[in-house]
Amino acid sequence: MPEERTSIDYVMEKASGPHFSGLRIDATTSSVPPSPNPSSSALPDANAPKQPFVIGVSGGTASGKTTVCDMIIQQLHDHRIVLVNQDSFYRGLTPEESDRVHEYNFDHPDAFDTEQLLHCVKALKSGQPYQVPIYDFKKHRRCSDSFRQVNASDVIILEGILVFHDQRVRSLMNMKIFVDTDADVRLARRIRRDTVERGRDVNSVLEQYAKFVKPAFDDFVLPSKKYADVIIPRGGDNHVAIDLIVQHIHTKLGQHDLCKIYPNVYVIQSTFQIRGMHTLIRDREISKHDFVFYSDRLIRLVVEHGLGHLPFTEKQIVTPTGSLYTGVDFCKKLCGVSIVRSGESMENALRACCKGIKIGKILIHRDGDNGKQLIYEKLPKDISERHVLLLDPVLATGNSANQAIELLIQKGVPESHIIFLNLISAPEGIHCVCKRFPSLKIVTSEIDVSLNEEFRVIPGMGEFGDRYFGTDD
């Protein structure tokens, strides 16, 4: 059965060249399945171990995997990172195998102790340290009295030629990177490494390569490339690709951590289509017509996802064939509330999904150093009896959202009956809203990197209301 993955596609035209055709990224989002009950979600236990973000890096021998890992570690300097090498988990050779070491295939999956590798990664993911074995490549056995202690960290990088081969290992990864380097370059690097670092002669390296390394690459390593979320041509020489990967990892780490901290935050599942639409509406050169068209498509997806978090009741109906069908009945007491003016861009999608839905409005104005002030509100009279979809395309600082939510609560709406829908969210805004209102739900299509000194979302999409309604300069 194929593994479920979400997909993100970067087509890097500016980075294209004779050796680089693009970078494909499929990354798993950390969204949580919607609950059928309207009850609020409790914050996680602060003493519970923090789940790390696991990155797998694979590729042919001497493809540049270690270089790529080192560059990622250097650029993710604000996270605690550990590197686990699959080479540490080589099985020690028996005396018989040692006598015929030149006939032993070190590139075959059976050469590794995959069970111990699994135990190691699971222990680290659960917050426990692990004693990683040290392998002597000259004696082809483990050092019996030496280990390297690896402590649990924010990020675990698992590197090796066959880390994608076993489905159980792959399933523990949040991101999978394949380093794709020309075979001639890999062979040259292998000769240099094995002669200098491992005391071997050139003839034995070439003989092993022809007999074991290349066939194993074709049979086991190259087929695992299909599982990769990210493919890096030219390995560590491809600085543009690695920079983009690190930027993407930063984003995914933000989503990964925030969705663990706040189980009431939901990021809709990313696909090629969603990532493509984000690319379009974030482009400052896009026409107004296209900006509105693709924004509306994304808004519709967010609204549909938000509706999935509403309570439902079981309902049985009879189909035209006379058969009994057990389904669900939609939540009847529902309304939308847009934060004027940007939130009004989301009203049509809500009306298209919910026939005859009532929609209220809240206008909040920034008044210099005095903060934000409520200017106008018009809400359904029975709003206290309804579930509310609060609409605003961008969650930045969270100040306007907090004021709107506070007003709804004053009107009698239970906090757990509010679902806040937006296209993009800044981590600062999520912290601001969720800390104050832990029982509401936030549904967004992407969590961006941060706010800048002007409190604008980065990378963001500019002033959404001006771009959508055509009032920008």
Secondary structure, 3 states (H helix, E strand, C coil): CCCCCCCEEECCCCCCECCECCEEECCCCCCCCCCCCCCCCCCCCCCCCCCCEEEEEEECCCCCHHHHHHHHHHHCCCCCEEEEEHHHHECCCCHHHHHCHHHCCCCCHHHECHHHHHHHHHHHHCCCCEEEEEEECCCCEEEEEEEEEECCCCEEEEECCCCCCCHHHHCCCCEEEEEECCHHHHHHHHHHHHHHCCCCCHHHHHHHHHHHHHHHHHHHHHHHHHHCCEEEECHHHCHHHHHHHHHHHHHHHHHHHHHHHCCCEEECCCCHHHHHHHHHHHCCCCCHHHHHHHHHHHHHHHHHHHHCCCCCEEEEEECCCCCEEEEEECCCCEEEEEEECHHHHHHHHHHHHCCCCEEEEEEEEECHHHCEEEEEEECCCCHHHCEEEEECCEECCCHHHHHHHHHHHHCCCCHHHEEEEEEEECHHHHHHHHHHCCCCEEEEEEECCEECCCCCEECCCCCHHHHHHCCCC
